[in-house]
Amino acid sequence: MSEGRPAEGGKGEKPFVFDKTKYRQKKYSHSHKLNDWKKGHKLEAERKYKKLLRREEKKETFKQKSNPNLEPLGAKPEQTPAKRQLSGMNKAKNSYEEKVKAKQKAADEVRKNQEDKVAAVKKYKEKKAAKNAALRAVTRRGQPVMAGRMELLLQQIQQETS
């Protein structure tokens, strides 16, 4: 096999062949350029038409919402109670109260986390002290008491299996 030629047992793909007539028509022919322009012009016109339809649809939905003639006779529109405008002093007071509440909430959260941490440390220390007491237990002659150690091993095995 020589370079540049496809293998005979290939996938059936044909090698690229340069077509000079197609290239010249695409490059220099006025009709080809005109066809390209017509395609682009058609796409642009379709986009404008769809945009116009979307705008009309938005207008229609707005008219339906705000047209009182479309409501049935005798039906009273639901009115939401108008909110009173707050004075500058009241606005400042409300914002100050909100800040104070937020600060208080944050402080409570920090205190709660601190208490939880202290409780966890206390529980850990108690557990560690009990474990050390069981491991340090000795007889009168200084021999280690194995019952406590066996209990610790049993608890450890039960925790791993559960």
Backbone bond lengths (Angstrom), bond angles and torsions (degrees), N, CA, C in turn:
res aa  C-N    CA-C-N  psi(-1)  N-CA   C-N-CA  omega(-1)  CA-C   N-CA-C  phi
1 M - - - 1.446 - - 1.516 109.27 -
2 S 1.303 115.56 139.59 1.451 119.46 178.67 1.518 109.69 -105.40
3 E 1.325 116.26 162.44 1.451 120.53 -178.13 1.521 110.66 -71.04
4 G 1.355 117.05 148.58 1.439 121.08 175.86 1.521 112.63 92.20
5 R 1.326 118.07 -16.88 1.461 120.80 179.74 1.522 109.15 -106.08
6 P 1.341 117.37 139.64 1.466 118.94 178.60 1.510 111.17 -71.74
7 A 1.315 115.67 154.40 1.457 120.81 179.29 1.520 108.64 -66.83
8 E 1.314 116.56 147.68 1.458 120.81 -177.61 1.516 111.34 -67.72
9 G 1.301 118.57 -32.02 1.460 122.30 -179.67 1.524 111.11 -94.22
10 G 1.338 117.94 28.17 1.464 122.20 -175.61 1.516 112.46 -74.19
11 K 1.312 114.75 -168.16 1.461 121.60 -176.49 1.526 112.23 -84.15
12 G 1.302 118.83 2.79 1.454 121.46 179.36 1.518 112.59 89.16
13 E 1.322 118.30 12.46 1.451 120.95 178.71 1.520 108.78 -77.27
14 K 1.336 114.09 135.27 1.456 117.99 178.94 1.519 108.94 -88.37
15 P 1.314 117.73 143.68 1.468 120.08 178.89 1.528 109.42 -71.04
16 F 1.351 116.41 156.04 1.452 121.80 -179.63 1.520 109.52 -68.79
17 V 1.327 114.02 129.83 1.459 119.67 177.49 1.521 107.22 -122.59
18 F 1.322 117.41 126.16 1.462 122.10 -178.75 1.529 109.02 -74.64
19 D 1.361 115.61 125.32 1.460 120.54 179.45 1.519 108.41 -103.44
20 K 1.306 115.60 105.81 1.456 121.20 -174.28 1.527 112.05 -67.68
21 T 1.330 118.45 -36.34 1.473 120.66 -178.03 1.528 110.93 -67.56
22 K 1.342 117.09 -40.94 1.473 119.99 177.29 1.524 110.50 -63.25
23 Y 1.334 115.01 -43.05 1.458 119.19 -178.94 1.528 110.66 -61.41
24 R 1.346 116.71 -45.76 1.466 120.24 -178.36 1.526 111.29 -65.02
25 Q 1.333 115.94 -38.50 1.468 118.76 179.97 1.530 110.10 -66.34
26 K 1.326 115.86 -41.54 1.467 120.00 179.72 1.527 110.43 -66.88
27 K 1.315 116.66 -37.95 1.448 120.98 -174.53 1.530 112.82 -77.95
28 Y 1.345 117.41 -41.49 1.459 119.33 -169.09 1.525 114.87 -116.35
29 S 1.329 118.94 -17.15 1.455 120.49 -173.88 1.531 111.35 -75.33
30 H 1.352 115.10 132.35 1.460 120.28 178.23 1.530 110.98 -69.71
31 S 1.318 117.62 -36.23 1.470 120.72 -177.99 1.536 110.65 -64.12
32 H 1.315 117.52 -37.27 1.463 120.77 178.89 1.528 110.60 -65.75
33 K 1.341 115.35 -43.55 1.466 119.27 178.31 1.516 110.67 -64.93
34 L 1.317 117.17 -37.91 1.459 121.60 179.10 1.522 111.06 -64.13
35 N 1.330 116.49 -41.22 1.473 120.48 178.07 1.528 110.88 -62.67
36 D 1.326 116.50 -43.19 1.469 119.38 177.60 1.525 110.96 -60.84
37 W 1.326 116.81 -42.72 1.469 120.56 -179.72 1.524 110.41 -64.56
38 K 1.345 117.04 -40.62 1.469 120.49 -179.75 1.530 110.78 -62.62
39 K 1.343 116.76 -40.47 1.471 119.74 178.92 1.531 110.55 -61.66
40 G 1.335 115.97 -47.65 1.461 119.89 179.68 1.518 111.90 -63.63
41 H 1.330 116.33 -40.38 1.469 121.50 -179.93 1.526 110.25 -63.27
42 K 1.319 116.59 -41.21 1.471 121.31 179.86 1.531 110.50 -64.63
43 L 1.339 116.48 -44.28 1.466 119.97 178.74 1.525 110.89 -61.15
44 E 1.316 116.70 -43.42 1.458 120.60 -179.53 1.526 111.01 -63.31
45 A 1.326 116.84 -41.16 1.464 120.83 179.21 1.528 110.42 -63.97
46 E 1.335 117.17 -40.77 1.467 120.31 178.09 1.522 111.08 -63.17
47 R 1.335 116.75 -42.40 1.469 119.90 178.62 1.512 111.20 -60.67
48 K 1.347 116.69 -44.73 1.465 120.10 -179.86 1.522 110.86 -62.77
49 Y 1.336 116.90 -40.64 1.461 120.93 -179.67 1.534 110.65 -63.84
50 K 1.336 116.99 -45.02 1.467 120.25 179.04 1.522 111.18 -63.54
51 K 1.322 117.11 -38.51 1.458 121.71 177.75 1.519 109.92 -62.55
52 L 1.331 116.76 -42.88 1.457 121.87 178.24 1.527 110.58 -61.65
53 L 1.337 117.13 -43.40 1.466 120.94 178.44 1.527 111.11 -61.37
54 R 1.339 116.96 -42.01 1.475 119.55 179.55 1.524 110.54 -62.61
55 R 1.326 116.94 -41.51 1.464 120.21 179.09 1.518 110.95 -62.97
56 E 1.330 116.86 -44.08 1.469 120.84 179.56 1.527 110.39 -61.69
57 E 1.330 115.97 -40.16 1.465 119.85 179.67 1.528 110.49 -63.36
58 K 1.337 117.06 -41.40 1.462 120.27 178.23 1.521 110.83 -62.96
59 K 1.330 116.53 -41.52 1.466 120.29 179.15 1.522 110.71 -61.91
60 E 1.328 116.73 -43.22 1.465 120.73 -178.92 1.531 111.04 -62.92
61 T 1.333 117.24 -43.96 1.466 118.97 -179.68 1.524 110.09 -64.82
62 F 1.333 117.55 -36.97 1.457 120.28 178.77 1.526 110.31 -66.10
63 K 1.335 117.43 -42.40 1.462 121.02 179.64 1.524 110.73 -62.87
64 Q 1.332 116.89 -39.66 1.459 120.23 -179.37 1.520 110.75 -64.82
65 K 1.302 117.38 -35.40 1.462 120.06 -178.95 1.515 112.17 -72.58
66 S 1.335 117.18 -37.11 1.457 119.15 -169.62 1.525 114.37 -107.36
67 N 1.324 120.36 2.45 1.458 121.54 -177.32 1.522 109.90 -89.47
68 P 1.343 118.42 113.68 1.472 119.86 -179.02 1.519 112.16 -71.51
69 N 1.329 119.09 -18.64 1.459 121.13 -179.51 1.519 112.06 -72.47
70 L 1.307 116.87 -15.95 1.457 119.83 -179.37 1.523 112.77 -86.55
71 E 1.335 117.46 -7.71 1.458 120.59 178.67 1.525 109.86 -84.44
72 P 1.346 117.85 146.07 1.475 119.79 178.94 1.520 111.01 -66.42
73 L 1.335 115.24 152.45 1.463 120.37 -179.63 1.520 110.57 -65.56
74 G 1.293 116.76 144.11 1.455 121.88 177.62 1.512 114.03 82.92
75 A 1.310 117.91 -10.24 1.459 120.25 179.62 1.518 108.64 -85.63
76 K 1.307 115.53 127.57 1.465 119.94 179.53 1.522 108.90 -92.43
77 P 1.293 115.59 131.06 1.469 117.21 178.20 1.519 110.07 -69.27
78 E 1.324 114.47 144.49 1.463 119.04 178.72 1.520 109.04 -74.37
79 Q 1.301 114.71 127.34 1.454 118.90 179.57 1.520 109.39 -108.92
80 T 1.294 115.00 130.16 1.456 119.10 177.03 1.518 107.56 -83.88
81 P 1.307 117.94 140.92 1.463 118.93 -179.59 1.528 110.42 -63.08
82 A 1.297 115.35 133.43 1.462 120.15 -178.93 1.521 109.86 -70.63
83 K 1.314 116.16 134.79 1.462 120.03 179.22 1.514 109.00 -81.45
84 R 1.314 115.00 134.61 1.466 119.55 178.09 1.521 109.11 -72.85
85 Q 1.301 114.33 141.36 1.453 118.87 175.62 1.522 109.23 -74.62
86 L 1.294 115.91 130.83 1.455 120.01 179.81 1.523 109.45 -86.08
87 S 1.314 114.72 145.26 1.460 118.45 176.65 1.530 108.79 -74.26
88 G 1.314 115.91 167.69 1.456 120.64 -179.29 1.521 111.79 -60.25
89 M 1.326 116.21 -39.51 1.470 120.36 179.91 1.521 110.99 -64.48
90 N 1.342 115.63 -43.58 1.472 119.15 179.97 1.526 111.47 -65.94
91 K 1.338 116.54 -38.64 1.461 119.71 177.74 1.525 110.58 -62.15
92 A 1.316 116.00 -45.04 1.467 120.57 -179.80 1.522 110.35 -63.29
93 K 1.337 116.20 -41.72 1.466 120.94 -179.74 1.535 109.93 -63.20
94 N 1.338 116.62 -44.74 1.466 120.12 179.56 1.527 111.67 -62.78
95 S 1.322 116.56 -43.78 1.461 118.79 -179.68 1.531 110.66 -65.29
96 Y 1.345 116.98 -37.41 1.462 120.54 178.24 1.528 110.16 -64.14
97 E 1.335 116.37 -44.13 1.469 119.79 179.65 1.528 111.08 -63.06
98 E 1.333 116.82 -39.11 1.459 119.55 178.29 1.530 111.04 -63.64
99 K 1.338 115.92 -41.04 1.465 119.38 178.75 1.518 111.07 -64.45
100 V 1.332 116.33 -41.73 1.469 120.44 179.63 1.525 109.86 -62.99
101 K 1.353 116.74 -43.51 1.470 120.20 179.23 1.526 110.75 -62.62
102 A 1.336 116.61 -42.67 1.461 120.04 -179.88 1.527 110.76 -63.25
103 K 1.340 116.18 -41.80 1.465 120.39 179.59 1.527 110.44 -64.74
104 Q 1.347 116.26 -41.96 1.462 121.15 179.65 1.534 110.19 -63.50
105 K 1.323 115.37 -42.84 1.468 119.92 179.67 1.533 110.72 -62.01
106 A 1.336 116.62 -43.20 1.459 120.64 179.01 1.529 110.65 -63.34
107 A 1.345 116.52 -41.05 1.466 120.12 179.67 1.526 110.39 -65.02
108 D 1.340 117.33 -41.23 1.459 120.73 177.96 1.526 110.93 -61.80
109 E 1.314 115.50 -40.62 1.463 120.32 179.73 1.528 110.55 -63.15
110 V 1.331 116.25 -44.50 1.466 120.40 179.83 1.529 110.16 -63.26
111 R 1.339 116.41 -43.47 1.469 120.35 -179.57 1.536 110.47 -63.16
112 K 1.327 116.41 -41.94 1.471 120.45 179.97 1.531 110.14 -63.17
113 N 1.335 116.26 -44.59 1.465 119.70 178.64 1.526 111.32 -61.84
114 Q 1.331 116.49 -39.35 1.463 121.13 179.42 1.530 110.34 -63.95
115 E 1.346 115.88 -43.81 1.471 119.56 179.67 1.525 110.68 -63.41
116 D 1.333 116.64 -41.80 1.459 120.16 178.51 1.533 110.64 -61.45
117 K 1.330 115.06 -40.90 1.464 119.50 -179.57 1.532 110.76 -64.55
118 V 1.335 116.15 -44.03 1.466 120.24 179.99 1.528 110.54 -62.42
119 A 1.353 116.05 -42.67 1.460 119.71 179.81 1.529 110.94 -63.66
120 A 1.325 117.18 -40.06 1.462 120.74 -179.93 1.524 110.89 -65.62
121 V 1.330 116.81 -40.91 1.468 120.41 179.24 1.528 110.19 -65.01
122 K 1.349 116.10 -42.31 1.476 120.36 179.96 1.525 110.31 -61.83
123 K 1.336 117.15 -43.75 1.463 121.49 179.82 1.531 110.08 -62.91
124 Y 1.343 116.29 -42.07 1.462 120.81 179.58 1.528 111.26 -62.81
125 K 1.343 116.71 -43.05 1.469 120.31 -178.78 1.525 111.45 -66.07
126 E 1.349 116.88 -39.27 1.472 119.89 178.56 1.531 110.17 -63.27
127 K 1.324 115.51 -43.37 1.463 120.11 -179.25 1.535 110.29 -63.72
128 K 1.348 115.24 -42.13 1.456 120.01 -179.59 1.529 110.94 -66.03
129 A 1.354 116.62 -38.97 1.474 119.70 -179.90 1.525 110.54 -65.23
130 A 1.345 116.65 -40.92 1.459 119.53 179.48 1.533 110.39 -64.01
131 K 1.325 115.66 -39.96 1.468 119.88 179.93 1.528 110.44 -65.07
132 N 1.324 116.05 -44.34 1.470 119.43 179.75 1.518 111.73 -64.44
133 A 1.339 115.97 -38.61 1.476 118.87 179.35 1.522 110.04 -62.15
134 A 1.349 115.86 -41.38 1.473 119.17 -179.45 1.528 110.48 -66.61
135 L 1.319 117.03 -36.55 1.464 119.58 -178.41 1.530 112.55 -76.80
136 R 1.347 118.25 -29.03 1.457 121.00 -177.28 1.533 113.42 -87.74
137 A 1.326 116.60 -6.82 1.466 118.95 -177.14 1.538 110.23 -62.77
138 V 1.324 114.53 131.61 1.468 120.35 179.76 1.520 109.24 -134.37
139 T 1.325 115.88 159.98 1.478 121.13 176.20 1.524 109.20 -80.11
140 R 1.371 117.04 -179.58 1.463 120.40 -179.79 1.516 111.15 -63.51
141 R 1.291 115.70 -27.77 1.466 118.91 -178.01 1.530 112.54 -92.06
142 G 1.332 117.36 2.82 1.464 120.57 175.96 1.521 115.19 92.79
143 Q 1.339 116.51 6.99 1.466 119.27 178.85 1.537 109.15 -82.89
144 P 1.339 119.37 142.40 1.473 121.20 179.90 1.521 111.47 -67.44
145 V 1.341 114.96 141.55 1.465 120.52 176.70 1.524 107.24 -85.61
146 M 1.315 116.52 119.43 1.466 120.35 -173.62 1.523 112.70 -84.09
147 A 1.316 119.41 -16.58 1.475 121.10 -177.52 1.531 110.69 -62.15
148 G 1.343 116.76 -44.27 1.463 120.14 179.87 1.522 111.92 -64.66
149 R 1.327 115.36 -39.81 1.463 119.35 179.27 1.524 111.11 -65.61
150 M 1.333 116.42 -38.84 1.463 120.36 179.03 1.540 110.31 -65.86
151 E 1.344 116.24 -38.06 1.472 120.15 177.04 1.532 110.24 -61.37
152 L 1.336 117.14 -44.18 1.463 120.44 179.24 1.526 111.33 -61.73
153 L 1.335 115.92 -42.83 1.466 119.79 178.69 1.525 110.92 -63.14
154 L 1.348 115.98 -41.32 1.468 120.21 178.80 1.531 110.79 -62.05
155 Q 1.334 117.17 -44.22 1.474 120.50 179.35 1.527 110.54 -63.45
156 Q 1.336 115.81 -40.52 1.454 119.85 -179.77 1.534 110.77 -63.58
157 I 1.301 117.77 -42.96 1.467 121.82 178.34 1.531 111.17 -64.66
158 Q 1.340 116.79 -40.80 1.466 120.04 179.60 1.531 111.10 -65.29
159 Q 1.332 117.32 -37.83 1.469 120.07 178.50 1.525 110.82 -66.26
160 E 1.320 117.05 -39.46 1.466 120.03 -178.91 1.520 111.84 -68.31
161 T 1.350 117.07 -36.62 1.456 119.71 -178.54 1.523 112.36 -77.32
162 S 1.337 117.63 -27.06 1.464 119.23 -178.39 1.502 111.68 -87.42
